[in-house]
Amino acid sequence: MRALSMACVLLLAGCGSAEDESENAAANEVVELPHGPMLGAVDLSRPVDLQGAGGSWRMAIAPGRITFADAPGRAPVDFYPVSPRAERTRASYSTKTPDGDPVTITLVAAACGADRLPLTAEVRIGGRTFAGCGQQRGEGEPADEAANVTG
């Protein structure tokens, strides 16, 4: 009985063909997933850095984290992380400060500033409004670089 079982296993092992192997190889290839919500060329599922003229304020938006510093040298404040609401050329984030003040971050896919950064930004915190520009954080830049306000 054992001999018959072994013979069946050996016969089944030889049933595969070269075509089956190529189909399996194709099925095991790594497929890159599509980008998250896009605003122009900026992928909002990856870190985005915003800043006011001359670095007067800075904000870092990343999945699971939003930080803001309203002056050079000031320690950044963490806002409650939220996902963006993206529509064609505009995205907005509605969140709150740790003290409960409403925060609205609006990004528009429009060239901004002398450097022609890809995003125009407006940040409203309570009754204050901050205008500036933004861009995708470069590959390899540290996650806390945008919040590290040095002037």
ROTITI-811402 format. One line per 10 residues: number of its first residue (from 1); their letters; for each residue x, y, z of N, C-alpha, C. Coordinates in steps of 0.1 Angstrom, whole numbers. Layout:
! ROTITI-811402
NUM) A) X:Y:Z:X:Y:Z:X:Y:Z | ...
This chain:
! ROTITI-811402
1) MRALSMACVL) 8:-12:0:0:0:0:9:13:0 | 19:12:8:28:23:8:35:26:-5 | 38:15:-12:45:16:-25:35:23:-35 | 22:20:-34:12:26:-43:11:41:-40 | 11:44:-27:10:58:-23:22:66:-28 | 34:61:-27:46:67:-31:45:69:-46 | 41:59:-53:40:60:-68:30:71:-72 | 19:72:-65:10:83:-69:16:97:-66 | 23:98:-56:29:111:-52:40:114:-63 | 47:105:-67:58:107:-77:51:110:-91
11) LLAGCGSAED) 40:104:-94:34:107:-107:28:121:-107 | 22:125:-96:16:138:-95:27:149:-95 | 38:146:-89:49:156:-89:54:159:-103 | 53:149:-112:58:151:-126:48:157:-135 | 36:160:-130:25:165:-139:26:179:-143 | 34:187:-136:36:201:-139:43:203:-152 | 41:215:-158:48:218:-171:55:231:-170 | 63:234:-180:71:246:-180:61:258:-180 | 50:256:-186:40:267:-187:35:270:-173 | 32:260:-165:28:262:-151:38:270:-143
21) ESENAAANEV) 51:267:-145:61:274:-138:61:289:-142 | 60:292:-155:60:306:-159:48:313:-153 | 36:307:-153:24:313:-147:26:315:-133 | 32:306:-125:35:308:-111:45:319:-109 | 55:320:-117:65:331:-116:58:345:-118 | 49:346:-128:42:358:-130:33:362:-119 | 27:352:-113:18:354:-101:25:358:-89 | 38:355:-88:46:359:-76:54:372:-78 | 52:379:-89:59:391:-91:53:402:-82 | 62:411:-77:58:422:-69:51:432:-77
31) VELPHGPMLG) 39:436:-73:32:446:-80:31:459:-71 | 36:470:-77:36:483:-70:21:488:-69 | 17:491:-57:4:496:-54:3:511:-60 | -9:515:-64:-11:528:-68:-9:538:-57 | -7:551:-61:-5:561:-51:-18:564:-43 | -16:571:-32:-28:575:-25:-35:587:-32 | -42:595:-24:-49:606:-31:-38:616:-36 | -40:620:-48:-30:629:-55:-35:643:-56 | -26:652:-54:-30:667:-56:-19:672:-65 | -22:672:-78:-12:675:-88:-3:663:-88
41) AVDLSRPVDL) 10:666:-87:21:656:-86:24:652:-72 | 17:657:-62:20:654:-48:11:643:-43 | 17:632:-38:10:621:-32:7:624:-18 | -6:626:-14:-9:629:-1:-8:618:9 | -6:606:4:-4:595:14:11:594:18 | 19:603:13:33:604:17:35:617:24 | 46:619:32:49:632:39:49:644:30 | 43:655:35:42:668:28:47:678:38 | 56:687:33:61:698:42:55:711:37 | 51:720:46:46:733:43:54:743:51
51) QGAGGSWRMA) 55:755:46:62:766:53:57:780:48 | 58:789:57:55:803:54:67:810:48 | 65:822:43:76:829:37:88:831:46 | 99:827:41:112:828:50:112:819:61 | 104:808:61:104:799:72:97:804:84 | 88:814:83:82:820:95:73:810:102 | 68:800:96:61:789:103:64:776:94 | 62:765:100:64:752:93:54:742:98 | 50:733:89:41:722:92:45:710:85 | 44:699:91:47:686:85:34:677:86
61) IAPGRITFAD) 30:672:74:18:663:74:23:650:69 | 21:640:76:24:626:73:13:617:78 | 12:605:72:2:596:77:4:593:92 | -7:597:99:-6:595:114:0:606:122 | 4:617:115:10:628:122:9:641:115 | 5:652:122:6:665:117:12:674:128 | 23:681:125:30:690:134:30:704:129 | 31:713:138:31:728:134:39:736:144 | 48:744:138:55:754:147:53:768:141 | 48:777:149:44:790:144:55:800:143
71) APGRAPVDFY) 68:797:147:79:806:146:92:798:146 | 102:804:140:115:797:140:120:795:154 | 125:783:157:130:780:170:120:775:180 | 107:776:177:97:772:186:94:757:184 | 92:750:195:89:736:195:76:733:187 | 76:723:179:64:720:172:53:714:181 | 40:716:177:29:711:184:22:700:175 | 19:689:181:12:679:174:-3:682:173 | -9:681:161:-23:682:159:-28:668:158 | -41:666:160:-48:653:158:-46:649:143
81) PVSPRAERTR) -41:638:140:-39:634:126:-53:630:120 | -55:635:108:-67:631:100:-63:629:85 | -71:623:78:-69:621:64:-75:633:56 | -69:635:44:-74:647:37:-87:644:29 | -94:654:26:-105:653:17:-100:660:4 | -98:652:-6:-92:657:-18:-102:657:-30 | -102:669:-37:-111:671:-48:-102:678:-59 | -101:671:-70:-93:676:-82:-81:684:-78 | -81:697:-76:-69:705:-74:-69:711:-60 | -77:706:-51:-77:711:-37:-79:699:-27
91) ASYSTKTPDG) -72:701:-16:-73:691:-5:-74:699:8 | -82:693:17:-83:700:30:-83:690:41 | -77:694:53:-77:686:65:-84:694:76 | -93:688:82:-100:695:94:-96:687:106 | -90:694:115:-85:688:128:-86:698:139 | -79:695:150:-79:703:162:-66:704:168 | -63:714:176:-51:715:184:-53:707:196 | -43:704:204:-45:697:217:-54:704:226 | -56:718:225:-65:726:233:-79:726:228 | -81:720:216:-95:719:211:-98:730:200
101) DPVTITLVAA) -88:739:197:-91:749:187:-92:743:173 | -101:747:165:-103:741:152:-91:745:143 | -87:735:134:-76:737:125:-81:733:111 | -79:741:101:-83:738:88:-70:740:79 | -66:730:72:-54:731:64:-59:729:49 | -57:739:41:-61:738:27:-49:739:18 | -48:729:9:-38:728:-1:-44:729:-15 | -37:737:-23:-42:738:-37:-30:735:-46 | -33:727:-56:-22:724:-66:-20:736:-75 | -12:745:-71:-8:757:-78:6:761:-74
111) ACGADRLPLT) 14:765:-84:28:769:-81:28:780:-71 | 37:780:-62:38:789:-51:52:795:-49 | 53:808:-47:65:814:-42:76:814:-53 | 87:820:-50:98:822:-59:104:809:-64 | 103:799:-55:108:785:-58:98:777:-66 | 86:783:-69:76:776:-76:73:762:-71 | 71:761:-57:67:748:-51:54:744:-56 | 51:731:-56:38:727:-63:25:729:-55 | 26:733:-43:14:735:-35:13:749:-29 | 1:755:-29:-2:767:-22:-9:763:-9
121) AEVRIGGRTF) -5:768:2:-11:763:15:-17:775:23 | -29:772:29:-34:781:39:-38:773:51 | -33:777:63:-36:770:76:-43:780:85 | -55:776:89:-63:784:99:-63:776:112 | -59:783:122:-59:778:136:-66:788:145 | -78:784:149:-86:793:156:-89:805:148 | -85:817:153:-87:829:145:-75:834:137 | -64:826:137:-52:830:130:-52:823:116 | -46:830:106:-44:824:93:-30:825:89 | -24:814:84:-11:814:79:-11:810:64
131) AGCGQQRGEG) -4:817:56:-3:814:42:11:810:38 | 12:800:29:26:796:25:25:786:14 | 36:778:12:38:769:1:41:755:7 | 40:745:-2:43:732:2:48:723:-9 | 54:712:-5:59:702:-14:60:688:-7 | 62:678:-16:64:664:-11:78:664:-4 | 79:658:8:92:656:14:100:647:5 | 113:651:4:122:643:-5:125:630:1 | 128:620:-8:132:606:-3:144:607:6 | 143:600:17:155:599:26:156:610:36
141) EPADEAANVT) 147:621:35:147:631:45:141:626:58 | 147:630:69:141:625:82:127:630:84 | 119:621:90:105:624:92:102:637:100 | 112:641:109:109:652:118:117:665:112 | 122:664:101:130:675:95:121:688:93 | 109:686:88:100:698:86:96:704:99 | 95:697:110:91:703:122:103:708:130 | 115:706:125:127:711:132:130:725:127 | 123:734:134:124:748:129:137:754:135 | 146:759:126:158:764:130:160:779:125
151) G) 151:783:116:152:797:111:159:798:99
